[in-house]
């Protein structure tokens, strides 16, 4: 599982998502009912993550397994953070209103 140090590995993506949510390793571990050391191992790319665990992890981090694996990754940290925050909004009416506001700001 060793990767070049400048690559955005799955572990780094997991860590970044967790930090965007202002969540500690302890909080994420508690939410998933696993030891903190397991979260640390995930973030440091020390272990392979089972698909079922990856799905649960993505749910807690308000993203998708594809994003965590780097398939839907955006290299712009602003867009990545905005994407995570937008996925946290579950109310459809609020989503529609926010999207309309973003479109209006983009056309200014």
N, C-alpha and C positions, 0 to 999 in steps of 0.2 A: 504493500500500500504506500510505499514511498513515492513522493512526487517532487518535482522541482519546487524550490521554495517560493518562486514567484507565481505559481499556479493557484487559481482559486479552486481548491479542493473541496470535496463535499464537507469535510470537517470545518473548513473556514467559512463556507456558506452557512452551515448550521450555526456556528458561533456568531456570525454577522446578523443573522435573523434573530437570534436570541437577544443580542445586544440592542438591536433596533426596538425590540419589545421591552427593553429595560428589565429583562428577566435574568436572574442569576442561574448558574448551573444547578444550585440547590433547588431553586423553585421549579425549574424544568424537570429535574429528577423526581421531585415530590409529585408533580402533576402526572408523571408517567409511572409512578410507583417503582422506580429503579434507583440504584445507588448513584450518587453524584459522580463516582469514579467512572461509571459507564458513560455518562454524558461527556466527561473529560476525554475518555477513550475515543468517542465518536468525533469530538471536535479536533482531536489530534491525529485523526486517521489511523488509529491503532487497531481497529477492528472493522470487519465487514458488517454492514447493517442489514438484517433480514428485511424483506419487502414489507412484512406486516408492521415491523417496528418503524420503518421509514415512513409508512403511511400515518401511524400514530404521531410520530415526531413532527411531520408536516402539519398535521391538524393542530397541534399545540403551538406551532410557530406561525400559524395562519398563512400557509403557503401550500405548495404542491410537492409531491415526491420528485417530479421532473425538475422543479426549480432547485431543490436540494441537491439533485444529482448534476446540476449544471447545464441541463438541456434548455431551460427557459431563462437563462441568466441574462441580466443586463449589466454591463460593466460600469454604468454610471451609478455611483452610490446614492445620489439623490433619487433617481428613478426607482432603484431597488427598494429604498426605504419607503417611498410613496406607495409603491405596489404592495408592500407588506401592510402598511397602514390602511390602504383602501380595502384589502381583503377582510379587514376586521369589521367593516361596516356591513351588517347583515340586513338592515332594514331597506327594502327595495325602494321605498319612497325617498329615503335619505340618499341612496345611491343615485337615483335619477336626478335629484336636486343638485347633488355635488357634481355630477357629470355635466349638467347644464352650466353650472358656475365655472367649471374648468374650461369648457368650450368658450364661454363669454370672455374669460381672461385671456385665452389664447388668441382671440380675435381683436384684442385691444391694440 
